[in-house]
Amino acid sequence: MLNMPKTSKSASDSFNENYRVLKEIAEQLREQSQHEDPDIDGLVPKLEKASRAYSLCVQRLEAVKKALDEHLPKAAKSAKKKD
C-alpha cells in the first residue's frame, strides 16, 4: 500500500477551496456574458482572485505529483520483489 505523507487538512481544503473559487468565477463570467453587459469594473478583481487561486492549485498539484513520483517507484520495486 502506498504510504503518502500526511497532509494537513488545510492543504487539502486550500486546493478544494481554490478550485471552487475558479469554478465560481468561470460560471459568473459565463453567465454574465450570456445575460448582461460585461462588468468591466469587476473583471480585474475577479481576474486577480482567479489568478491567485489558479497558482495555489498548480502548486498543490505539483506537490502531489512530486510525492507520487517519489513513492510510486518504491512501491513498484517492492511489488516486483514479492513476485
C-alpha positions in Angstrom: 0.0 0.0 0.0 1.2 3.5 -0.9 2.2 5.5 2.2 1.6 9.1 1.2 2.9 11.8 3.5 0.1 13.1 5.7 -1.0 16.5 4.6 -2.8 18.9 6.8 -6.4 19.3 6.3 -5.8 22.9 5.4 -3.6 21.9 2.4 -6.5 19.8 1.1 -9.1 22.4 1.9 -6.8 25.0 0.3 -6.9 23.2 -3.0 -10.6 22.4 -2.8 -11.4 26.0 -1.8 -9.3 27.5 -4.6 -10.7 25.1 -7.2 -14.2 26.1 -6.1 -13.2 29.8 -6.5 -12.0 29.1 -10.0 -15.2 27.3 -10.9 -17.4 30.0 -9.4 -15.6 32.9 -11.2 -15.8 31.0 -14.5 -19.5 30.4 -14.0 -20.1 34.1 -13.1 -18.3 35.2 -16.2 -20.1 32.7 -18.4 -23.5 33.7 -17.1 -22.6 37.4 -17.3 -21.5 37.1 -20.9 -24.8 35.4 -21.9 -27.2 37.6 -20.0 -25.7 41.0 -19.2 -23.3 43.6 -20.3 -19.8 42.8 -19.0 -18.9 44.3 -15.7 -15.6 45.7 -16.6 -15.0 47.2 -13.2 -15.4 43.8 -11.6 -13.3 42.0 -14.1 -9.9 42.9 -12.8 -10.6 41.9 -9.1 -12.1 38.6 -10.4 -9.1 38.0 -12.6 -6.7 38.7 -9.8 -8.6 36.4 -7.4 -8.7 33.6 -10.1 -5.0 34.0 -10.8 -4.1 33.5 -7.1 -6.5 30.5 -6.9 -5.0 29.0 -10.0 -1.4 29.4 -8.8 -2.3 27.8 -5.5 -4.0 24.9 -7.2 -1.0 24.4 -9.5 1.4 24.4 -6.6 -0.6 21.8 -4.8 -0.9 19.6 -7.8 2.8 19.8 -8.4 3.5 18.8 -4.7 1.2 15.8 -5.1 2.9 14.8 -8.3 6.3 15.0 -6.7 5.1 12.9 -3.8 3.7 10.3 -6.1 6.8 10.2 -8.2 8.9 9.6 -5.1 6.7 6.9 -3.7 5.4 5.0 -6.7 8.8 3.8 -7.9 9.5 2.4 -4.4 6.1 0.7 -4.4 6.7 -0.8 -7.8 10.1 -2.2 -6.8 8.6 -3.7 -3.6 5.9 -5.4 -5.7 8.4 -6.9 -8.1 10.5 -8.3 -5.2 7.4 -10.0 -3.8 6.7 -11.8 -7.1 
